[in-house]
Amino acid sequence: MTKYYIFFTRNVLPQPQAHLVQVAHSANAAANLGYPTVLVYLHQKSNLSNIGELFYPFHPQPPQEDLAKFYNLQNKLKVAALPTPWPIDQVGGKWTHISTVISKYYFPFHILPQTKIVHTRDWNFVKTAIKQGIPAIYEHHHHDNKKFEPEIVNHPLFQISVTVADPVIDTMIQNGMPPEKVIKLHNGFNEIFLKRQPEAAATWRKKLLVDGREKLVVYSGALSKFKGIDLLIDVAKELPELQFVLAGGNESQVQAYQQLAREKQVQNVTFLGYLPQNELSNLLQASDILAHPHCAGEEASFTSPLKLFDYMASGTPIVATEIPPLMEFKSSPAVAAWCEADNPKAFAQSLEQVLLTHPRRVEGYTDNMDFVRQFSCENRIAKILSYVKDSMRPELVNL
């Protein structure tokens, strides 16, 4: 029987959230490296059309086309959607809570027999795995007050915890994580962003460059104030001759920022909402400059440079804000210009400077692309597994 490398998220997929993109890309990378890998998630529906699903809930299979396109998953990865029919998580009570169903039924009876190791952001799933004798890798990317149980973090099956910022490491150690069991690794990028798509990029430019504008500035990511979206709208008002395009956010966020742009009488900003990964990679290649704004503050201490890696892989010039997680890249030529946080005038000046010094290249700036290869999702998974004992690693099967 095949023993799988299990990536688990307690979410319904697909959804346009950055942490779910990271989970999906990590699982995809493990499969690309040759490990038998399953991405396990929840399948939400109001009733159970096939009672057999509840008795045989764990069925690893290739991802369906919509899921594969949404996250750009390759065919080596398998997925398994755990059924959540009524009354699971839909009525009160401990025994119908999804956490109980997973820990008391799905995992020990169905997932456990086919599992070699688990990899998850879900602390309850980590505890369930270790109590059932399965090694675990834990991802923890943000500050919180979670106390880590000594019997779990000191257990020999608890292999390593991974975060993306030094301040989060400090918080984890304060909350009980042994220093020798936590490492910092940047999130990786999906290698689709390296693949050149000149025709698709040209189509984006034709669609988005309107009202006589010839230069395109693109932002991709969450639509939140701390990410610098308000600042970017102010920058757009400073530079009406440029077309600004923002990809990301849910419908309510898009509508709120569209309203803000109208109130500020900014007419050169387009909001696209969330884009599937393949469309996003083409959009990044279509732009003249990629904008990486960010506000100062607590969030700036632990944000991941994942977006920066996507940007670099596109081969497009970048203007980035100086925040702590990005400073290690300041000496790299992969970022065309840096400017201080919370300063729309400085950001606007940087954009104007880069348009002069870094004209758009259809083939991309190869130095950027060569530099960023080290930060692929595949390299990240390989580094994580180097901290796992040999006997607990999944076996390579697809070399």
Residue pairs with C-beta under 8 A, 6 or more apart in sequence:
1 113
1 114
2 36
2 114
2 397
3 36
3 114
3 115
3 116
3 394
3 395
4 36
4 37
4 38
4 60
4 78
4 114
4 115
4 116
4 394
5 30
5 35
5 36
5 37
5 38
5 116
5 117
5 119
5 394
6 37
6 38
6 40
6 111
6 115
6 116
6 117
6 118
6 119
6 120
7 23
7 26
7 27
7 30
7 37
7 38
7 39
7 40
7 118
7 119
7 120
8 40
8 41
8 118
8 119
8 120
8 122
8 125
9 20
9 23
9 39
9 40
9 41
9 120
9 121
9 122
10 41
10 42
10 98
10 99
10 102
10 122
10 124
10 125
11 17
11 20
11 41
11 42
12 41
12 42
12 43
12 44
13 20
13 24
13 39
13 41
13 42
13 67
13 70
13 71
13 79
13 81
14 20
14 24
14 66
14 67
14 70
14 71
16 248
16 250
16 274
18 221
18 222
18 306
19 121
19 141
21 71
21 277
22 187
22 306
23 39
23 121
24 39
24 71
24 73
25 71
25 72
25 188
25 189
25 190
25 377
26 119
26 188
26 377
26 380
26 381
27 37
27 38
27 39
27 77
27 119
28 37
28 39
28 71
28 72
28 73
28 74
28 77
28 190
28 377
29 188
29 376
29 377
29 378
29 380
29 381
30 37
30 77
30 119
30 381
30 394
31 37
31 74
31 76
31 77
31 78
31 398
32 74
32 76
32 77
32 378
33 378
33 381
33 382
33 396
34 76
34 396
34 397
34 398
34 399
35 394
35 395
35 396
35 397
35 398
36 78
36 394
36 395
36 397
36 398
37 76
37 77
37 78
37 394
38 60
38 77
38 78
38 79
38 80
39 63
39 73
39 77
39 78
39 79
39 80
40 58
40 79
40 80
40 81
40 82
40 111
41 79
41 80
41 81
41 82
42 81
42 82
42 84
42 98
43 81
43 82
43 83
43 84
44 84
45 83
45 84
45 85
46 85
46 86
47 85
47 86
48 54
48 83
48 85
48 86
53 83
53 85
54 83
54 85
56 110
57 82
57 83
57 106
57 110
58 80
58 82
58 106
58 110
58 111
58 114
59 80
60 78
60 79
60 80
60 114
61 78
61 79
61 80
62 68
62 75
62 77
62 78
62 79
63 73
63 77
63 78
63 79
67 73
67 79
68 74
68 75
69 276
69 278
70 276
70 277
71 276
71 277
72 190
72 192
72 276
72 277
72 278
72 281
73 79
76 398
82 102
82 106
84 98
84 101
87 96
88 96
88 98
88 101
89 96
89 97
89 98
89 101
90 96
94 100
99 124
102 124
102 125
102 128
103 124
103 125
103 127
103 128
107 125
107 128
107 129
107 132
108 132
112 132
112 134
115 129
115 134
116 134
116 135
116 392
116 393
116 394
116 395
117 134
117 135
117 136
117 137
117 159
117 388
117 392
117 393
117 394
118 125
118 126
118 129
118 134
118 135
118 136
118 137
119 136
119 137
119 139
119 384
120 126
120 136
120 137
120 138
120 139
121 138
121 139
121 140
121 141
123 138
123 140
123 146
123 148
126 136
126 138
126 152
126 158
127 149
127 152
129 135
129 136
129 157
130 136
130 152
130 155
130 157
130 158
133 157
134 157
135 157
135 158
135 159
135 388
135 389
135 392
136 157
136 158
136 159
137 159
137 160
137 161
137 162
137 384
137 388
138 158
138 160
138 161
138 162
139 161
139 162
139 163
140 146
140 161
140 162
140 163
140 168
140 172
141 163
141 164
141 165
141 168
141 302
141 304
142 168
142 302
143 167
143 168
143 171
143 298
143 302
144 171
145 175
146 175
147 175
147 176
148 172
148 175
148 176
148 177
149 176
150 176
152 158
153 161
153 176
153 177
153 178
153 181
154 178
157 392
158 181
159 181
159 387
159 388
159 389
159 392
160 181
160 182
160 183
160 384
160 387
160 388
161 172
161 177
161 181
161 182
161 183
162 182
162 183
162 184
162 185
162 384
163 169
163 172
163 182
163 183
163 184
163 185
164 184
164 185
164 186
164 187
164 302
164 304
164 325
165 184
165 301
165 302
165 303
165 304
165 324
165 325
166 184
167 301
167 302
168 184
168 302
169 182
169 184
172 182
173 179
173 182
183 384
183 387
185 380
185 383
185 384
186 304
186 305
186 306
186 309
186 375
186 380
187 304
187 305
187 306
187 309
187 380
188 306
188 309
188 375
188 376
188 377
188 378
188 379
188 380
188 381
189 306
189 309
189 310
189 312
189 313
189 372
189 375
189 376
189 377
190 277
190 310
190 377
191 313
191 376
191 377
191 378
192 277
192 278
192 281
193 281
193 284
193 309
193 310
193 313
193 314
194 313
194 369
194 373
195 281
196 285
196 315
196 363
196 364
197 281
197 282
197 285
198 285
198 362
198 363
200 282
200 285
200 286
201 282
201 283
201 285
201 286
201 362
202 286
203 282
203 286
204 282
204 283
204 286
205 216
205 286
208 216
208 243
208 245
208 270
208 286
209 215
209 216
209 243
210 243
211 243
211 267
211 268
213 241
213 242
213 243
213 268
215 241
215 242
215 243
215 288
215 289
215 355
216 242
216 243
216 245
216 286
216 287
216 288
216 289
217 236
217 242
217 243
217 244
217 245
217 287
217 288
217 289
217 290
217 291
217 351
218 244
218 245
218 246
218 247
218 283
218 284
218 286
218 287
218 289
218 290
218 291
218 316
219 229
219 232
219 244
219 245
219 246
219 247
219 248
219 290
219 291
219 292
219 293
220 246
220 247
220 248
220 275
220 280
220 283
220 284
220 290
220 307
220 310
220 311
221 227
221 247
221 248
221 307
222 248
222 249
223 229
223 246
223 248
223 249
223 250
223 253
223 254
223 256
223 257
223 271
224 253
225 295
226 294
226 295
226 297
226 299
226 300
227 293
227 294
227 295
228 293
228 294
228 295
228 321
228 341
229 246
229 257
229 293
230 260
231 293
231 295
231 342
231 344
231 347
232 244
232 246
232 269
232 291
232 293
232 344
232 347
233 257
233 260
233 261
233 264
233 266
233 269
234 264
234 344
235 244
235 291
235 293
235 344
235 347
235 348
235 351
236 242
236 244
236 261
236 266
236 268
236 269
237 264
237 265
237 266
238 344
238 345
238 348
239 268
239 348
239 351
239 352
240 267
240 268
241 268
242 268
242 351
243 268
243 270
244 268
244 269
244 270
244 291
245 269
245 270
245 271
245 272
245 283
245 287
246 257
246 269
246 270
246 271
246 272
247 272
247 273
247 274
247 275
247 280
247 283
248 272
248 273
248 274
248 275
249 257
249 271
249 273
249 274
250 273
250 274
251 273
254 271
254 273
257 271
258 271
261 267
261 269
261 271
272 283
275 283
280 310
281 310
281 313
281 314
284 290
284 310
284 311
284 314
284 316
285 314
285 315
285 316
285 364
287 314
287 316
287 360
288 316
288 317
288 355
288 360
289 316
289 317
289 318
289 319
289 336
289 351
289 354
289 355
289 358
290 311
290 314
290 316
290 317
290 318
290 319
291 319
291 347
291 351
292 307
292 308
292 311
292 318
292 319
292 320
292 321
292 326
293 321
293 347
294 300
294 303
294 321
294 323
294 341
295 341
295 342
296 323
296 341
296 342
300 323
300 324
300 325
300 341
301 323
301 324
301 325
302 325
303 323
303 325
304 325
305 325
305 326
305 329
308 318
308 320
308 326
308 329
308 335
309 372
309 375
311 318
312 318
312 334
312 368
312 369
312 371
312 372
313 368
313 369
313 372
314 364
314 368
315 361
315 363
315 364
315 365
315 366
315 368
315 369
316 360
316 364
316 365
316 368
317 336
317 354
317 358
317 360
317 365
318 334
318 335
318 336
318 337
318 368
319 335
319 336
319 337
319 338
319 339
319 347
319 350
319 351
319 354
320 326
320 335
320 337
320 338
320 339
321 338
321 339
321 340
321 341
321 347
322 330
322 338
322 339
322 340
322 341
323 341
329 335
330 338
332 371
333 367
333 368
333 371
334 367
334 368
334 371
334 372
336 354
336 357
336 358
337 350
337 351
337 353
337 354
338 350
339 346
339 347
339 349
339 350
340 346
358 365
373 379
385 393
